[in-house]
């Protein structure tokens, strides 16, 4: 894909994610159900954190494209490394996890992750923007250009560290409020919850590996040697 075309795409994707994050942050307070948006605000939801992550990623990608267009190749090389690390370790696996886990649990019992009361607060288009469109965007990014993955050990350590930070944030919120971020967590005993978190981490690691596999399948092994 031409650099100018990539720049246009990444700019539009950045604007889209910024708009979606802005929209969810401006849901009218008086319309929010009492069980939603308590301690920690929206920053306790992985879906909202993912929107910010995607906006940052596409912003960095757009910057890399612009630097390449104006021939600032030394600066572009550094930004491209950051872009690829963001995509490989976080942007792709987290988007995939958000989409697949949300709709799997929603189909099983929506009250566990997205209570029906939210239908009167969050428009249908915004729900799909947060939970559905994120996966096609991630797949399109893989098709658009190759991304260099870090060494497997480094990538998984970084991913695991970020997952640990989010789980710690969820547990901290529970310790302060006595309420779980997602109603699903209340169904588990402490050992069961630990197993659930471990299983979720295993799933997101599999999405990391899947993203790496797709990159290599589409763009070739040589582009991704560590």
C-alpha positions as CSV (number, residue, x, y, z in Angstrom):
1,X,0.0,0.0,0.0
2,X,1.3,3.5,-0.9
3,X,2.6,5.5,2.0
4,X,0.1,8.3,1.3
5,X,-2.7,5.9,1.3
6,X,-1.5,4.4,4.6
7,X,-1.3,7.9,6.1
8,X,-4.9,8.6,5.0
9,X,-6.1,5.3,6.5
10,X,-4.2,5.7,9.8
11,X,-5.4,9.3,10.1
12,X,-9.1,8.3,9.6
13,X,-8.7,5.4,12.0
14,X,-7.2,7.7,14.6
15,X,-10.1,10.2,14.2
16,X,-12.6,7.4,14.4
17,X,-11.2,6.0,17.7
18,X,-10.9,9.5,19.1
19,X,-14.5,10.1,18.2
20,X,-15.7,6.9,19.8
21,X,-13.7,7.5,23.0
22,X,-15.1,11.0,23.1
23,X,-18.6,9.7,22.6
24,X,-18.5,7.2,25.4
25,X,-16.9,9.7,27.8
26,X,-19.8,12.1,27.2
27,X,-22.7,9.7,28.0
28,X,-25.0,11.9,30.0
29,X,-24.4,11.3,33.8
30,X,-28.0,11.6,34.7
31,X,-28.9,8.8,32.3
32,X,-26.5,6.3,33.7
33,X,-27.9,3.4,35.6
34,X,-26.9,3.4,39.2
35,X,-24.7,0.3,38.8
36,X,-22.6,1.7,36.1
37,X,-19.6,4.1,36.2
38,X,-19.0,4.1,39.9
39,X,-15.5,4.2,41.4
40,X,-12.8,4.5,38.7
41,X,-15.3,5.8,36.1
42,X,-15.0,4.4,32.6
43,X,-11.3,3.7,33.2
44,X,-12.1,0.4,34.8
45,X,-13.6,-1.1,31.6
46,X,-11.2,-2.9,29.3
47,X,-13.3,-1.9,26.4
48,X,-12.8,1.8,27.1
49,X,-9.1,1.4,27.8
50,X,-8.8,-0.4,24.4
51,X,-10.4,2.6,22.7
52,X,-7.6,4.8,24.1
53,X,-5.0,2.2,23.2
54,X,-6.3,2.1,19.6
55,X,-6.3,5.9,19.3
56,X,-2.7,6.0,20.5
57,X,-1.7,3.2,18.1
58,X,-3.2,4.8,15.1
59,X,-1.8,8.2,16.1
60,X,1.7,6.8,16.3
61,X,1.1,5.0,12.9
62,X,0.0,8.2,11.3
63,X,3.1,10.0,12.6
64,X,5.3,7.2,11.2
65,X,3.6,7.6,7.8
66,X,4.1,11.4,7.8
67,X,7.8,11.1,8.8
68,X,8.3,8.7,5.9
69,X,6.5,11.0,3.5
70,X,8.7,13.9,4.4
71,X,11.9,11.7,4.3
72,X,12.7,12.0,8.0
73,X,13.8,8.4,7.9
74,X,15.9,8.4,11.1
75,X,13.0,9.6,13.2
76,X,10.6,7.4,11.3
77,X,12.6,4.3,12.1
78,X,12.2,4.9,15.9
79,X,8.5,5.7,15.6
80,X,7.9,2.6,13.4
81,X,9.6,0.4,16.1
82,X,7.1,1.9,18.7
83,X,4.2,1.3,16.3
84,X,5.1,-2.3,15.7
85,X,5.6,-3.0,19.4
86,X,2.2,-1.4,20.2
87,X,0.4,-3.4,17.6
88,X,2.0,-6.8,18.2
89,X,1.9,-6.8,22.0
90,X,-1.3,-4.8,22.7
91,X,-3.4,-3.4,19.9
92,X,-4.1,-6.7,18.0
93,X,-4.4,-9.1,20.9
94,X,-6.5,-6.8,23.1
95,X,-8.9,-5.8,20.3
96,X,-9.4,-9.5,19.4
97,X,-9.9,-10.4,23.0
98,X,-12.4,-7.5,23.6
99,X,-14.5,-8.5,20.6
100,X,-14.6,-12.3,21.0
101,X,-14.9,-12.4,24.8
102,X,-17.6,-9.7,24.9
103,X,-19.8,-11.3,22.2
104,X,-19.3,-14.8,23.6
105,X,-20.4,-13.7,27.1
106,X,-23.1,-11.5,25.7
107,X,-24.6,-14.4,23.8
108,X,-24.4,-16.7,26.8
109,X,-25.9,-14.1,29.3
110,X,-25.6,-10.4,28.6
111,X,-26.3,-9.4,32.2
112,X,-22.8,-10.8,33.0
113,X,-21.0,-8.1,30.9
114,X,-23.5,-5.6,29.5
115,X,-26.8,-5.3,31.5
116,X,-29.9,-4.6,29.5
117,X,-30.2,-1.3,31.3
118,X,-27.3,0.0,29.2
119,X,-29.4,-0.1,26.1
120,X,-31.1,3.1,27.1
121,X,-27.8,4.8,27.8
122,X,-25.4,3.6,25.1
123,X,-26.6,3.7,21.5
124,X,-26.5,0.5,19.4
125,X,-23.9,2.0,17.0
126,X,-21.6,2.9,19.9
127,X,-21.9,-0.6,21.4
128,X,-20.8,-2.1,18.0
129,X,-18.1,0.6,17.6
130,X,-16.6,-0.5,21.0
131,X,-17.1,-4.2,20.8
132,X,-17.4,-5.2,17.1
133,X,-15.5,-2.8,14.8
134,X,-12.3,-3.2,16.8
135,X,-11.6,-6.6,15.3
136,X,-12.1,-5.7,11.6
137,X,-9.8,-2.7,12.2
138,X,-7.1,-4.9,13.7
139,X,-7.3,-7.4,10.8
140,X,-7.2,-4.6,8.2
141,X,-4.1,-3.3,9.8
142,X,-2.4,-6.7,9.3
143,X,-3.4,-6.7,5.7
144,X,-2.3,-3.1,5.1
145,X,1.4,-3.5,6.1
146,X,3.8,-5.8,7.8
147,X,4.7,-5.4,11.5
148,X,7.9,-6.6,13.1
149,X,7.2,-8.6,16.2
150,X,9.6,-8.5,19.2
151,X,11.4,-11.7,20.4
152,X,8.7,-14.0,21.7
153,X,9.9,-13.9,25.3
154,X,10.0,-10.1,25.3
155,X,6.5,-9.8,23.7
156,X,4.9,-12.2,26.1
157,X,6.5,-10.6,29.2
158,X,5.2,-7.2,28.1
159,X,1.8,-8.6,27.4
160,X,1.7,-10.4,30.7
161,X,2.8,-7.3,32.6
162,X,0.0,-5.2,31.1
163,X,-2.5,-7.9,31.9
164,X,-1.2,-8.0,35.5
165,X,-1.6,-4.2,35.8
166,X,-5.2,-4.4,34.6
167,X,-6.1,-7.4,36.9
168,X,-4.5,-5.4,39.8
169,X,-6.7,-2.4,38.9
170,X,-9.8,-4.6,38.9
171,X,-8.9,-6.1,42.3
172,X,-8.1,-2.7,43.8
173,X,-11.5,-1.4,42.7
174,X,-13.2,-4.3,44.4
175,X,-11.2,-3.8,47.6
176,X,-12.4,-0.2,47.7
177,X,-16.0,-0.5,46.6
178,X,-16.9,-4.1,47.3
179,X,-18.3,-4.2,43.7
180,X,-16.8,-6.1,40.7
181,X,-16.1,-4.3,37.5
182,X,-18.1,-6.9,35.7
183,X,-21.0,-8.8,37.3
184,X,-19.5,-12.0,35.9
185,X,-16.7,-11.9,38.5
186,X,-19.2,-12.2,41.4
187,X,-20.0,-15.7,40.3
188,X,-16.6,-17.1,41.1
189,X,-14.9,-18.1,44.4
190,X,-11.3,-16.7,44.9
191,X,-9.7,-19.8,43.4
192,X,-12.3,-19.8,40.5
193,X,-11.6,-16.2,39.8
194,X,-7.8,-16.8,39.7
195,X,-8.4,-19.7,37.3
196,X,-10.7,-17.4,35.2
197,X,-7.9,-14.7,35.0
198,X,-5.3,-17.3,34.1
199,X,-7.6,-18.7,31.4
200,X,-8.2,-15.2,30.0
201,X,-4.5,-14.6,30.0
202,X,-4.0,-17.8,28.1
203,X,-6.6,-16.8,25.5
204,X,-5.1,-13.3,25.0
205,X,-1.6,-15.0,24.6
206,X,-3.2,-17.2,21.9
207,X,-4.4,-14.1,20.1
208,X,-0.9,-12.6,20.3
209,X,0.4,-15.8,18.6
210,X,-2.4,-15.7,16.1
211,X,-1.5,-12.1,15.1
212,X,2.1,-13.1,14.7
213,X,1.1,-16.1,12.6
214,X,-1.1,-13.9,10.3
215,X,1.7,-11.4,9.8
216,X,4.2,-14.2,8.8
217,X,1.6,-15.9,6.6
218,X,0.7,-12.7,4.7
219,X,4.1,-11.0,4.6
220,X,6.7,-13.7,4.8
221,X,9.0,-15.0,7.4
222,X,12.0,-12.8,6.6
223,X,10.2,-9.6,7.4
224,X,9.7,-10.7,11.0
225,X,12.9,-12.3,12.1
226,X,13.8,-11.2,15.6
